[in-house]
């Protein structure tokens, strides 16, 4: 029978993140590899404080900073803490050891955040060649085509809800940027987020707001979250409506209440 750490890695490869933590809890040994995996999982669960604690525990247990597992954990955490230059350096070190599709994909995100879109697309094409099923190249739309899908989605918003959009800007950007978060919780605004609502909601009122309500849609991130053109069009609408729900003062489940799910 596989030991708990091996079973934890199996669960991680299958995307069963909560199962990973359960398996790690069964580990009898207290070694760096256990905490390196925990760091990866907690990053994906948006528990960055827990990921930082796991990485520091691996270091305290004597993990070599240049060892692959430690470099990977360092890269994943740095990227989602918006330390893009640190993440890129660690990911490039990993690629020098082995060119895996997962690392290529994460490094492509770093390049996108630096607005090197051509370089990112080369890495994504390589990732697809290595594993086309898990890492297909994102479908792409021109700026005009993307805007047309957004306009059609806005056109579906009718009745009393439509009035809320009259004073709300809907802005399409290629990718988010760190300054846009304005000191917010980085765990809630990762670099691969699809959309973001900023400003006062309809429940807050606009009179004392420093900026008008604004919905941002991040085109490159929405594209990389989609598998084909049809999926991309659907994902644009889903993202817009989720951010629109925040504008109205709803939480993530509020889309169902306004009939746009």
N, C-alpha and C positions, 0 to 999 in steps of 0.2 A: 504494500500500500504506500502511496506517495506520502511524504511528510507534509506537515501543514504549510510550510513555505512553498513547496512545489504546488500544492493545491491552491494556494493563494495566487500564485502566478497564473495558473490555469484560469482561475476566476477573473483575474485582471485582463487576460487576453480575450475573454468572452464578454467583457464589459460589465461584469457583475460586481460592482464596486463595493456594495455593502457586504457581500459575501467575502470579499478580500479581507476586510477588517475583522470579520468573524474568524477567518482562518488564521490571520496573524495573531489573534488573541489566543489561539491554541498552540502557538509556537513555544516549545520548551526552552529554546536557546534565545539568548539576548544578544544578537549580533547585528552588525551594521546593515547587512542585506535586508533584514526584516524591516528596519526603519527606512531604508531607501525606498522600498516598495510602498510603505505606508505614506511616505512623502508624496509619491506619484499619485496615489489614490486620493489623498486629501486635497491635493491641488485640483483634481477633477471634480471633487465634491464641493469646491469653493471654500474649503476650510483652510485658508492660508496660514492662519496662526498655528493650527495643528500640524500643517505641513512643515512649517518652519521649526516647530518643536521636534518633529521626527528627524529632520535633516540634522539638527544640532545634536540629537541623541546619537545618530550614526557617527558624527564627527567625534563625539566624546568616547565612542567605543573603538576609536582608532582607525576609522575609514580613511584610506588614502585619497586625498583630494583629486588625484589623477585617475583613480579607478573608475571604470566605465559606469558602474551603478551609481557612484557618488556624483559623477559629472552629469549623468542623466537627471538625477533628482535635483541637482543644483540648477540645471537648465530649465526644467519644467517650472520650478518655483520662481526663478528670476523672471521668466516670461510673463507669468500671471501676476507678478508684483510690479509689472510695467518697467522692469529693469532690462530693456530690450537689448542694449549693447552687451550686458553681461550674459544674457541668454544666448545671443548670437555667438559670442566667443565660445561658450560651452558646447553649443550645438555643432559648431565647426570642428571642435576638437573631437566630438563623437564621430562625425563623418570621416575624419582622417583615419579613424580606427575601422569603421564599417559604414557603408552607405545603405542605411535601412530606410524604408519608406516612411516610417513614423518620424524619424529625425528629419528627413527631407521636408516633410509636411510642416513640422514645427519651425524649421528654419525659413521656409517659405513665408510663414506668417510674420516672422521677424522682418524679412525683406519688404513685405507689404506695408508693415507699420512704418518702415523707412521710405516708403513710396518708390521702391525699386520693383515695379510690377513685372517688368520683363524678366528680371532675375528670379522672382518668385515663380513665374510661370514655367521657367526652365526646370526648377526644382520639382514643381508639381508634375510636370511631364515625366521626369525621371521616376518619381514615386509611383506614378501610374504604370510605368513599364515594369517595375518590380512587383507591384501588387495591384492589378487593375480592378479587382473586385472590392477591396477595402479602400483604395485610394484613387478612385476615378478622377480625372481632371474636372474641375468645376465647369459647368456651363457658363457661357458669357453672354451678356447683352451689351449693346452700345448704351451710352448715356441716354440717348433719345428713346431707345426701346425700353430701358428700365423706367424712365419717367412716364412713358405711355402706360405701363402696367400700374404704376402708382396712381396715375390720374383715373384709370378705370376703377381701381379699388376705392378711391375717394368718392367716385360717382355713386357707389353702392350705399354710401352713408346718407340717409334721408331723414326727414322729419326733424324732431327737436334736436337730435344729435348733430345734424349737419351744421347748425348755428355755431357750435363750439369750434368748428374748423375755420370760421370766418376770421378769427383773431389768432389763429395758430399757424405758424410756419411749418411746412413739411420740407425738410432739406435732405437731399441725398449726398452723402460723402462716400469716398472710396473706402476709407477705414476710419475708426475712431482715433483719437489722440489723447495723450495723458492729460493735457491741460483742460480738456473738455469736462473731465470728471469733477473739477473744482473742489478738490479735497474730499470727494466722496469715498465710500468704501470700495477699495479695489477688488475685493472678493465679489462684489455685486456688479462690477463693471469690468469684466475681463476684456483683454484685447481682441478676442474673437466674438464679442457681442454683436448681435444683429441689428438692434435698434435701441434708441434711448429717448426717453421723454425728459425734458428739463423745463424748469419754470413752474409756475403755480397751476394746480389743477382747477377744474371748474368749482370744486368744493372750497378751495382756498380763496378764490377771488383774485382779481388782477390789480387792484388799486395800488397796493404797496409793493408790487413785485419789481425787482431790479431788472428783470428781462421778461419778454413776452413768452408765453408757452410755445415750445418748439419740439417737434418730433424729428429726430435724426434717423435715417435709414443708412446702413453701411453696406454699400453694394458688394464689395469684394467678399465680405464676410457672409452675406446672404448667398452669394454665388457658391462659396465653398461649402456651405451647409446644404446644397442642393445636388441632386444626382443627374437631372436632365432639365430641359427647357420647361416642361410642364411643371415639374417639381419646383423649379425656380419661380415661376409665376405665382404658384400657390404660396411659396414661402415669403415672397414680397408682401402679399396680401395679409398673411397671418401675422407677420412682424408689424406691419402698419396698424392692424386692428388691435394688437396687444398694446402698442404704445398709445393708441387712441383711447383705449380703456383706462390707461393711467391718466391721460388728460381729463377724463370724466371723473376721476377719483376712485376708479375701481382697482382691485388688485389684479393679478395675472389671470384669475378665473373670470374676471368681469366681462370678457368677450362674449361668453355664453349669454349673459344678461342683456346685451344689446343686439343679439341676433346676428352676429357677424362671424361666428365660429365656422 
